[in-house]
Amino acid sequence: MFSHNKRLQYTVRVSGSNPGLANLMLEQFGGPQGELAAACRYFTQALGEDDPARKDLLLDIATEELSHLEVIGTIVAMLNKGAKGKLAEGVEREADTYRSITGAGNDSHLTQVLYGGGPPLVNSAGVPWTAAYIDTIGEPTADLRSNIAAEARAKIVYERLINLTEDAGVKEALGFLMTREIAHQKSFEKALYAIEPNFPPGKMAGNPRFTNVYMNMSQGIGESRGPWNQGEQWEFVSDRDKQAAVDGGDGLAHVQMTQAEMAATDNMAQRTRSDPSVNNLTGAEIGAGGEPPTAPGHASQVPAPGAVPPMH
């Protein structure tokens, strides 16, 4: 059961209309790192959570994210309010109104024309919100790590939005939202560490033959070593031969088939085989005005002028 308090979690003070900035703010309203995505992510995780403490944590943060959605949506609406009224009432010359809502050079005109200046569930490029933004997999040790990363990404987007505006009130509200991302990261990380063991994610252990092996697959100038690939816990493998067929086999693909499957597969291979001696003139060569080279032992198959190509 939900109830709504009409007071915002943080007071929104906007110093003036700015449709372009409003459009950029939509990234945190209907974008992949936005507040709706966060609320849906944590709410659905909470519904499937069996641990009472984690369920309570997820429901608390999911509900707070909805309050953040309300704050960012209100900022969008306030930034659009002046332009919304002028466009709705037609109080300016058409060209002046158009210039006022497109002056920022982004898609703010779409927000005004399609959505009347309200906060639509799209990102700053007009792409509709989608549940595909939610990557919950139903394993706490994996989902909590994903939640930490999601909060980190949201914080970075808020930082970038703060750097785009001189509006002190908007900066202040965005700073609050950014700071709450930090608080949520801390809570999720504490919840992750409360699960022992929590690495590797899930129940099954990895194969000890490969768990501590670092494959130096990209070699050349710029190679670097650090605690991620050196030390007592790492076996560093640079030898190309040792990077292939690490299971001890021949490194080839094998499949067992029935006699009927093998016969059908062989027939298909014969029917579709390539003849490397064939060198027919292609459409691309005709368009380029060139002629194909003649394969050894074969005459060129370029048709003579006016000749009718053979039918197959």
C-alpha positions as CSV (number, residue, x, y, z in Angstrom):
1,M,0.0,0.0,0.0
2,F,1.3,3.4,-0.9
3,S,0.4,6.9,0.2
4,H,1.6,10.2,-1.2
5,N,2.7,13.3,0.6
6,K,2.4,16.4,-1.6
7,R,5.5,17.9,-0.1
8,L,8.6,17.1,-2.2
9,Q,11.5,15.4,-0.5
10,Y,13.6,18.4,-1.5
11,T,12.4,21.9,-2.3
12,V,12.6,22.8,-6.0
13,R,13.6,26.4,-6.8
14,V,14.0,27.3,-10.5
15,S,15.2,30.8,-11.4
16,G,13.8,30.9,-14.9
17,S,12.5,29.1,-17.9
18,N,15.0,26.9,-19.8
19,P,13.4,24.4,-22.2
20,G,16.8,23.1,-23.3
21,L,18.0,22.3,-19.8
22,A,14.6,20.8,-19.1
23,N,15.1,18.4,-21.9
24,L,18.5,17.3,-20.7
25,M,17.1,16.7,-17.2
26,L,14.8,14.0,-18.8
27,E,17.9,11.7,-18.8
28,Q,17.2,11.2,-15.0
29,F,13.4,11.0,-15.5
30,G,13.0,8.5,-18.3
31,G,16.6,7.5,-19.1
32,P,18.4,4.2,-18.4
33,Q,20.2,5.7,-15.3
34,G,17.1,7.6,-14.2
35,E,14.9,7.5,-11.1
36,L,12.1,5.4,-12.6
37,A,14.5,2.7,-13.7
38,A,16.0,2.7,-10.2
39,A,12.6,2.5,-8.5
40,C,11.4,-0.4,-10.7
41,R,14.7,-2.2,-10.3
42,Y,14.6,-2.2,-6.5
43,F,10.9,-2.6,-6.1
44,T,10.8,-5.8,-8.2
45,Q,13.9,-7.1,-6.4
46,A,12.2,-6.5,-3.1
47,L,9.1,-8.5,-4.2
48,G,11.2,-11.5,-4.9
49,E,13.5,-11.2,-1.9
50,D,13.3,-13.9,0.8
51,D,15.7,-12.2,3.3
52,P,13.6,-9.8,5.5
53,A,16.4,-7.3,6.0
54,R,17.2,-7.0,2.3
55,K,13.5,-6.8,1.4
56,D,13.1,-3.9,3.8
57,L,16.2,-2.1,2.4
58,L,15.0,-2.5,-1.2
59,L,11.5,-1.3,-0.4
60,D,12.8,1.7,1.4
61,I,15.2,2.7,-1.4
62,A,12.7,1.9,-4.2
63,T,10.1,4.2,-2.5
64,E,12.7,6.9,-2.1
65,E,13.6,6.7,-5.8
66,L,9.9,7.4,-6.6
67,S,10.3,10.6,-4.5
68,H,13.4,11.4,-6.5
69,L,11.4,10.9,-9.7
70,E,9.0,13.4,-8.4
71,V,11.7,15.9,-7.7
72,I,13.4,15.6,-11.1
73,G,10.1,15.6,-12.9
74,T,9.1,18.8,-11.1
75,I,12.4,20.4,-12.1
76,V,11.6,19.6,-15.7
77,A,8.1,21.0,-15.4
78,M,9.3,24.2,-13.8
79,L,12.0,24.8,-16.4
80,N,9.4,24.3,-19.1
81,K,6.6,26.3,-17.5
82,G,7.2,29.7,-19.2
83,A,7.7,28.2,-22.7
84,K,4.7,25.9,-22.2
85,G,2.4,28.9,-21.5
86,K,3.7,30.9,-24.4
87,L,3.4,28.0,-26.9
88,A,-0.1,27.0,-25.6
89,E,-1.5,30.5,-25.8
90,G,0.4,31.7,-28.9
91,V,1.4,35.0,-27.4
92,E,4.5,35.4,-29.6
93,R,5.2,35.4,-33.3
94,E,5.7,31.9,-34.6
95,A,9.4,32.4,-35.4
96,D,10.1,33.9,-31.9
97,T,8.4,31.0,-30.2
98,Y,10.3,28.5,-32.3
99,R,13.6,30.2,-31.5
100,S,12.9,30.3,-27.8
101,I,12.3,26.5,-27.5
102,T,15.1,25.4,-29.9
103,G,17.8,27.9,-28.8
104,A,19.6,25.2,-26.8
105,G,20.2,23.2,-29.9
106,N,18.8,19.9,-28.5
107,D,15.4,18.2,-28.8
108,S,13.6,20.5,-26.4
109,H,11.1,21.5,-29.2
110,L,9.9,17.8,-29.3
111,T,9.2,18.0,-25.5
112,Q,7.2,21.2,-26.0
113,V,5.3,20.1,-29.1
114,L,4.6,16.4,-28.3
115,Y,4.2,16.6,-24.5
116,G,3.2,20.2,-23.8
117,G,6.2,20.9,-21.6
118,G,5.4,18.1,-19.2
119,P,8.0,15.5,-18.1
120,P,7.5,12.6,-20.5
121,L,8.9,9.1,-19.8
122,V,11.7,9.5,-22.4
123,N,15.4,10.2,-22.2
124,S,17.0,13.5,-23.4
125,A,17.0,12.2,-27.0
126,G,13.3,11.3,-26.9
127,V,13.8,7.5,-26.6
128,P,10.8,6.0,-24.6
129,W,11.5,4.4,-21.3
130,T,11.7,0.7,-21.4
131,A,11.8,-2.2,-18.9
132,A,14.9,-3.4,-20.7
133,Y,16.8,-0.9,-18.5
134,I,16.2,-3.3,-15.5
135,D,18.9,-6.0,-15.4
136,T,17.8,-7.9,-12.2
137,I,18.7,-11.6,-12.3
138,G,17.3,-12.8,-9.0
139,E,20.6,-13.6,-7.2
140,P,21.3,-11.1,-4.4
141,T,25.1,-11.3,-4.7
142,A,24.8,-10.3,-8.4
143,D,21.9,-7.9,-8.1
144,L,23.5,-5.9,-5.2
145,R,26.6,-5.4,-7.3
146,S,24.5,-4.3,-10.2
147,N,22.6,-1.9,-7.9
148,I,25.9,-0.4,-6.7
149,A,27.0,0.2,-10.3
150,A,23.6,1.7,-11.2
151,E,23.8,4.2,-8.3
152,A,27.4,5.1,-9.4
153,R,26.2,5.7,-13.0
154,A,23.3,7.8,-11.8
155,K,25.7,9.9,-9.7
156,I,27.9,10.6,-12.7
157,V,24.9,11.7,-14.8
158,Y,23.8,14.1,-12.0
159,E,27.4,15.5,-11.9
160,R,27.2,16.2,-15.6
161,L,23.8,17.9,-15.3
162,I,25.1,20.1,-12.5
163,N,27.9,21.2,-14.7
164,L,25.4,22.3,-17.4
165,T,23.5,24.9,-15.5
166,E,24.2,28.2,-13.6
167,D,20.7,28.0,-11.9
168,A,21.6,27.9,-8.2
169,G,18.3,26.3,-7.2
170,V,18.5,23.6,-9.8
171,K,22.1,22.9,-8.8
172,E,21.1,22.6,-5.2
173,A,18.3,20.1,-5.9
174,L,20.5,18.1,-8.3
175,G,23.3,18.1,-5.7
176,F,20.8,16.5,-3.2
177,L,19.8,13.8,-5.6
178,M,23.4,13.1,-6.5
179,T,24.3,12.8,-2.8
180,R,21.5,10.3,-2.2
181,E,23.0,8.1,-4.9
182,I,26.2,7.9,-2.7
183,A,24.1,7.0,0.3
184,H,22.4,4.2,-1.6
185,Q,25.7,2.9,-2.9
186,K,26.9,2.6,0.7
187,S,23.7,0.7,1.8
188,F,23.9,-1.7,-1.0
189,E,27.6,-2.4,-0.4
190,K,27.0,-3.0,3.3
191,A,24.2,-5.4,2.4
192,L,26.5,-7.2,0.0
193,Y,29.2,-7.6,2.6
194,A,26.6,-8.9,5.0
195,I,26.3,-12.0,2.8
196,E,29.2,-14.4,3.6
197,P,30.6,-15.6,1.3
198,N,29.5,-13.3,-1.5
199,F,32.1,-14.0,-4.1
200,P,31.9,-15.5,-6.6
201,P,28.2,-14.7,-7.0
202,G,25.9,-17.6,-6.8
203,K,26.4,-21.0,-5.2
204,M,28.8,-22.9,-7.6
205,A,32.6,-22.4,-7.2
206,G,34.7,-21.9,-10.3
207,N,37.0,-24.5,-11.7
208,P,40.3,-24.0,-9.7
209,R,42.3,-24.7,-12.9
210,F,41.1,-21.4,-14.3
211,T,39.9,-19.2,-11.4
212,N,43.3,-17.5,-10.8
213,V,44.6,-17.4,-14.4
214,Y,45.1,-14.1,-16.1
215,M,45.2,-14.4,-19.9
216,N,47.4,-11.7,-21.5
217,M,45.4,-11.7,-24.7
218,S,46.2,-8.1,-25.9
219,Q,49.9,-7.8,-26.3
220,G,52.2,-4.9,-27.4
221,I,52.9,-1.4,-26.4
222,G,50.8,-0.3,-23.5
223,E,50.8,-3.5,-21.5
224,S,50.5,-3.0,-17.8
225,R,50.7,-5.0,-14.6
226,G,49.0,-4.5,-11.3
227,P,47.1,-6.3,-8.6
228,W,44.5,-7.3,-11.1
229,N,47.0,-9.6,-13.0
230,Q,50.1,-10.1,-10.8
231,G,50.9,-11.4,-7.4
232,E,50.7,-14.7,-5.6
233,Q,47.1,-15.3,-6.6
234,W,47.6,-14.9,-10.3
235,E,49.1,-17.1,-13.0
236,F,50.0,-14.7,-15.8
237,V,49.8,-16.4,-19.2
238,S,51.3,-14.7,-22.3
239,D,52.3,-17.8,-24.4
240,R,49.8,-18.0,-27.3
241,D,50.0,-21.8,-27.4
242,K,49.1,-21.9,-23.7
243,Q,46.1,-19.6,-24.2
244,A,44.4,-22.1,-26.6
245,A,43.0,-25.5,-25.8
246,V,43.5,-24.9,-22.1
247,D,41.4,-28.0,-21.3
248,G,44.1,-30.2,-22.7
249,G,42.2,-31.1,-25.8
250,D,43.0,-30.3,-29.4
251,G,41.0,-27.0,-29.4
252,L,38.7,-28.1,-32.2
253,A,34.9,-28.5,-32.3
254,H,33.5,-32.1,-32.1
255,V,29.9,-33.3,-32.3
256,Q,28.4,-36.8,-32.3
257,M,25.7,-37.4,-34.9
258,T,23.6,-40.3,-36.1
259,Q,24.3,-42.0,-39.4
260,A,21.3,-40.2,-41.0
261,E,22.5,-36.8,-39.7
262,M,26.0,-37.4,-41.0
263,A,24.7,-38.4,-44.4
264,A,22.5,-35.3,-44.7
265,T,25.3,-33.1,-43.5
266,D,27.7,-34.5,-46.1
267,N,25.1,-34.1,-48.9
268,M,24.6,-30.4,-47.8
269,A,28.4,-29.8,-47.8
270,Q,28.7,-31.3,-51.3
271,R,25.8,-29.3,-52.6
272,T,27.1,-26.0,-51.2
273,R,30.8,-26.4,-51.7
274,S,32.9,-23.7,-53.3
275,D,35.0,-24.1,-56.4
276,P,38.1,-21.9,-56.1
277,S,38.8,-22.2,-59.8
278,V,35.5,-20.4,-60.8
279,N,36.0,-16.7,-61.5
280,N,32.9,-15.3,-63.0
281,L,32.3,-11.6,-63.7
282,T,30.4,-10.0,-60.9
283,G,28.0,-7.1,-60.9
284,A,30.4,-5.0,-58.9
285,E,33.1,-5.5,-61.5
286,I,30.6,-4.6,-64.3
287,G,29.7,-1.4,-62.5
288,A,33.4,-0.6,-62.0
289,G,34.2,-1.2,-65.6
290,G,36.8,-3.8,-64.9
291,E,37.5,-7.4,-65.8
292,P,38.2,-10.3,-63.4
293,P,41.6,-12.0,-63.5
294,T,41.8,-15.3,-65.3
295,A,42.3,-18.3,-63.0
296,P,45.2,-20.6,-63.9
297,G,44.1,-23.1,-66.5
298,H,40.8,-21.4,-67.2
299,A,39.8,-19.0,-69.8
300,S,38.2,-15.7,-68.7
301,Q,34.5,-16.0,-68.5
302,V,33.8,-12.4,-69.5
303,P,30.9,-12.5,-72.1
304,A,31.6,-11.1,-75.5
305,P,29.8,-7.9,-76.4
306,G,26.2,-8.7,-77.3
307,A,26.5,-12.3,-76.2
308,V,23.6,-13.8,-74.2
309,P,24.8,-15.4,-71.0
310,P,24.1,-19.1,-70.7
311,M,21.0,-20.2,-68.7
312,H,21.5,-22.5,-65.7
